[in-house]
Amino acid sequence: MGTGKMVSEEEDFQCASEGDEHQIGLEELLQRLSTGSEGLSSEEALRRKNQCGANILEKRKKESLWKKYFKQYKNFFAILLLFGSTLSFIAEYLDPGQGNIFIAIALLGVVILNATFTFIQEYQAEKIMESFQNLMAPTARVRRDGEIVELPASEIVAGDVVYLEEGDKVPADGRLIAQSSLKVDNSPITGEAEPQLRSLECTHPDMLECRNMVFSSTLVQTGNGEAVIFSTGSDTQIGKLSLLTEETISVQTPIRKELDHFVKIISAIAIFLGIAFFIIGFLIQDTYLANLIFAIGIIVANVPEGLLPTVTLALSLASKRMAKRNALIKQLESVETLGSTTVICTDKTGTLTQNKMAVHSIYTGSGYINSEKNQNPPELVLRVATVCNNSRLSEEQPGYRGDPTEGSLLVYADRFTDIGEIQDKYPRLEEYPFDSRVKRMQVICKTPEGNTDSYMKGAPEILLEMCNRIMIDGEVEELTSLKKNELEIEYLDMAERGERVLAYAFRKAEKVKEYNDDFIFLGFSGALDPARPEAKEAIRRCYQAGIKVVMITGDHPVTATSISSIVGLNNENGESVMITGSELEEMQEQELRQKLQSRSIIFARTSPLQKLKIVRAFQSGGEIVTMSGDGVNDAPAIKNADMGVAMGSGTDVAKESADMVLLDDNFATIVNAVEEGRTVFDNIKKFIAYILTSNIPQILPFIAFVLLALPLPMNVQLILAIDLGTDILPAIALAVEKGEGDIMKRPPRSSREKLLTPQVLMTSYGLKGPIEAAAGFTCYFAVLFSGGWVWGEQLAFSDPLYRQAITAFFAAVIICQIANVFTSRTRRQSVFTIGMLSNKMVLTGIASEILILAFIIFNPLANVIFNTAPITPEYLLLAIPFALLLFAADELRKYFIRHDSKIVKKLLGW
């Protein structure tokens, strides 16, 4: 298999492959690559990486930052404001010196500032997602300096020897030098969905069709093997393909669709009101220019300019909070999808349990072996546990690498024997790997005497059917039906204790092939994986939140039932609907749908491929499904679920298919993420309601200007001062608000629920908005009447009395918005339940409102820009009763919602 000779540092290594690596002899290939079975030294690998580059694909040409920036000007809000700015420039041209130039510049400035802020938020969010992806970078097992090490796939170079197992993503193009029942999914390259069996021989002149090849980005479905790498990075087959593929399709997430829907509705309202009142004003006053300014004001008043960047910021902050809680979101807007989850399908091992598997009991034909007292098990049981095993011991915790069940067997066997010596004495000739359908693993090994034996481990019910003899005290006896029944009772007793039970058997092998009968039964092992202490509370919270939790496991039904009772998965009577994989296979769709209505459901002895059937069955019933998994065969179900969740310790394939990755493999983390998703949607609704409230006191002045011939109570500059000044920080403060106390006590929100609902519009436009408008008009008229104004009198924009009046109107709106931000902190609960001062960001936002208000009232430069003038405190005090009324009215509304007062809700449209 090669000498292991390295290229000296003076020699140049040929980076590009020659295209005949599948056809030439293996020895010749190893010599060409200057490598061998021991792989490369670290120094040589580093030299080759420096010469040939890292093992990464050339990324598609990214959209330039300038292009991303200018895309911000394409949304409806920006177009409306640019249109308003253009009209203002036209108005200034037609009638100079009336202040329209300030409006034009202000609107243009708003668009630029808004686009810049949104771009910055999205850019930062993109960087956050990239950093999360880096945390999930694929790794590979490589032989370096004679040792097997795990390295980032980007470190692989030509000449490396890599180890491949089920669930791995092949890191680069290579030729197999060893394999055992290796099947690879080549669909990323060939499009062939059926996994392809590999071999060591050249089977086809075309490299892509040759079975001795493995290719970068393909997926190992079953078996294992070793390969020597000959192409990395852009020189691989997938690298060459990727250079030809430039276009990607962007799929809109639900929240993005919701935002687009929201923007269109608000824009439609703005355009309709602008045009309608322009026509009405023209018919009444017959003044083209005045009504043009009016139309601009109506449009500006309706557009919540700060909404889009605030939403992006809210999602960014939520993803950061989730990362701190060990949940990495791969797509920013997936955060919100979690909030509507109605069903969580979870694996048992490592998610509900600690994944700290340890052998607890051994049972043989002679009785129980006391593992705690280090009583020696039979040598044959230890031999099967050692040679029929693909894990390996490690100095790192938990003491092994590989499958937890197999690893625990090696740790146990290592206490009584030298497992390395056993593996050397009984070398493996062939492996028939574990398959979720056959539920067993079989190996053919050569014995020291030169014979061959077949060793097998697997599900007890499967192996007992394949055995006709049993070993008792070193003697082989017939396995009678009576003895079989006794063995079944024993393994069920072990399963009831929550142990994962495996059976062991062996037979003589006349030749190297897979055997299905005539085995000698050796015994059972029971491994315990303790339940996570936090799982029970997490499941209780799910039930409280109206979320159904479904356990899907490959374990025996008795073991699954034992764990489900420990973690509180059963219903009130302590029972669950149990469906086995074989029952699921034969079950009619109607019967399955009926069983899925149950509160507590367990799927046992289920294959990973059956998970997809379960997901689709739930979805066909209208459920929003979150599915967790870690294996390569879990990927279809994870990808098809509404929210796919992969374990951090899982396969690269599962992590690529998922929307979220759990770094701690903990079920409680999924529940925390659901809570965060609900909170995000709640908070977006909160600051939408908050922002929209000030639209009414911004719109009504223009309507009064046209219909009642009043001096315009609020100009465009002051509207912008609210939308992009005083409202911004309070809205951001609402975006970081913690979830309300009952957020995990409510049923999941409907997937059809919109961001902009009649309830939100009624609250903002029908309740709080009119109160703010009333406060504004009260202060406005108080100033006018105290200055001697009479009804019908027109005032010049430069009149000191007019400037004081609009200042009072503006100040009243800000004072009411302070009360509004307090009451907007909750949607259902009383704000007093969360503490008035618990969100320090809200206090910062209120401070910013007061400072901006003081600046606009008292600063001479601001007086010029906003056409304001200083006013005395008594006019400000007039707004306080209205602020208190707004606060009380919204608290009363929330009280009726909590107490489900249907009559009042119907009357008020809530």
Secondary structure, 3 states (H helix, E strand, C coil): CCCCCCCCCCCCCCCCCCCCCCCCCHHHHHHHCCCCCCCECHHHHHHHHHHHCCCCCCCCCCCCHHHHHHHHHHCHHHHHHHHHHHHHHHHHHHCCCCCHHHHHHHHHHHHHHHHHHHHHHHHHHHHHHHHHHHHCCCEEEEEECCEEEEEEHHHCCCCCEEEEECCCECCCEEEEEEEEEEEEECHHHHCCCCCEECCCCCCCCCHHHCCCEECCCCEEEEEEEEEEEEECHHHCHHHHHHHHCCCCCCCCCHHHHHHHHHHHHHHHHHHHHHHHHHHHHHHHHCCHHHHHHHHHHHHHHHCCCCHHHHHHHHHHHHHHHHHHCCEEECCCCHHHHHHHCCEEEEECCCCCECCCCEEEEEEECCEEECCCCCCCCCHHHHHHHHHCCCCEECCCCCCEECCHHHHHHHHHHHCCCCHHHHHHHCCEEEEECCCCCCCEEEEEEECCCCCEEEEEEECHHHHHHHEEEEEECCEEEECCHHHHHHHHHHHHHHHHCCEEEEEEEEEECCCCCCCCCCEEEEEEEEEECCECCCHHHHHHHHHHCCCEEEEECCCCHHHHHHHHHHCCCCCCCCCCEEEEHHHHHHCCHHHHHHHCCCCCEEEECCCCCHHHHHHHHHHHCCCCEEEEECCHHHHHHHHHCCEEEEECCCCHHHHHHCCEEECCCCHHHHHHHHHHHHHHHHHHHHHHHHHHHCHHHHHHHHHHHHHCCCCCCCCHHHHHHHHHHHCHHHHHHHHCCCCCCCCCCCCCCCCCCCCCCHHHHHHHHHHHHHHHHHHHHHHHHHHHHHCCCCCCCCCCCCCHHHHHHHHHHHHHHHHHHHHHHHHCCCCCCCHHHCCCCCCHHHHHHHHHHHHHHHHHHHCHHHHHHHCCCCCCHHHHHCCHHHHHHHHHHHHHHHHHHHCCCHHHHHHHCC
